[in-house]
Amino acid sequence: MTRSRDVSKGATRNEFVYTATSQQTTFSGNDDNTNSLSYTVGQIDVFVNGVRQAPADYTATNGTSVVLGAGASVGDTVQINA
């Protein structure tokens, strides 16, 4: 079964990619590409090493930072799609 999702014209998606340090939980400010994290609360997806995290696994309530429930390992890739 295939699912498709209609996206209205003009919708944009911003991707922010961070490389974690040891036990890092908070991701904010400029990412690896110098893009400053900004999102609409309730409208993001968070991935760690390509694995989508459940909303219960992170806190994202202010539009400028994401806090993981468990610390990332050195070199983990954290991607935030907004």
C-alpha positions as CSV (number, residue, x, y, z in Angstrom):
1,M,0.0,0.0,0.0
2,T,1.3,3.4,-0.9
3,R,0.4,6.6,0.9
4,S,0.7,10.1,-0.5
5,R,0.5,13.4,1.3
6,D,-0.9,16.5,-0.3
7,V,1.3,19.5,0.5
8,S,0.0,22.9,-0.3
9,K,2.0,25.0,-2.8
10,G,4.4,27.3,-1.1
11,A,5.1,25.0,1.9
12,T,8.7,24.8,2.8
13,R,10.8,22.5,4.9
14,N,14.0,23.5,6.6
15,E,16.6,20.9,7.6
16,F,19.0,21.6,10.4
17,V,21.9,19.1,10.9
18,Y,24.1,19.0,14.0
19,T,27.0,16.7,14.9
20,A,26.8,15.8,18.6
21,T,29.4,16.0,21.3
22,S,29.6,13.5,24.2
23,Q,26.2,13.2,26.0
24,Q,24.9,16.4,24.3
25,T,21.2,16.9,24.9
26,T,20.5,20.4,23.7
27,F,20.7,21.5,20.1
28,S,20.2,25.2,19.3
29,G,21.8,28.1,17.5
30,N,23.8,27.5,14.3
31,D,23.9,24.0,12.8
32,D,26.8,22.4,10.9
33,N,25.9,24.6,7.9
34,T,25.6,27.8,10.0
35,N,21.8,27.9,9.7
36,S,20.2,29.1,12.9
37,L,17.6,26.7,14.3
38,S,14.1,28.1,14.2
39,Y,10.8,26.1,14.0
40,T,7.1,26.2,14.7
41,V,6.3,24.3,17.9
42,G,4.6,21.1,17.1
43,Q,5.7,21.0,13.5
44,I,9.1,19.3,13.6
45,D,10.6,15.9,13.1
46,V,13.8,14.9,14.9
47,F,16.1,12.2,13.8
48,V,19.2,10.8,15.4
49,N,21.5,8.9,13.0
50,G,18.6,8.6,10.6
51,V,16.1,7.2,13.2
52,R,13.0,9.3,13.7
53,Q,12.5,10.1,17.4
54,A,9.1,9.9,19.0
55,P,7.8,13.2,20.4
56,A,8.2,11.7,23.9
57,D,12.0,11.4,23.3
58,Y,12.6,15.1,23.0
59,T,11.4,18.5,24.2
60,A,10.8,21.3,21.6
61,T,8.7,24.0,23.1
62,N,10.3,27.4,22.4
63,G,11.0,27.4,18.6
64,T,14.8,27.7,19.0
65,S,16.1,24.6,20.8
66,V,15.5,20.9,20.9
67,V,16.4,18.9,24.0
68,L,16.9,15.1,23.7
69,G,15.7,12.9,26.6
70,A,18.9,10.9,26.4
71,G,22.4,12.3,25.6
72,A,23.7,11.7,22.2
73,S,27.1,10.0,21.5
74,V,30.1,11.7,20.0
75,G,29.6,12.1,16.3
76,D,25.9,11.3,16.2
77,T,24.0,13.2,13.6
78,V,21.0,15.0,14.8
79,Q,18.7,16.3,12.1
80,I,15.7,18.5,12.8
81,N,13.2,19.0,10.0
82,A,11.0,22.0,10.4
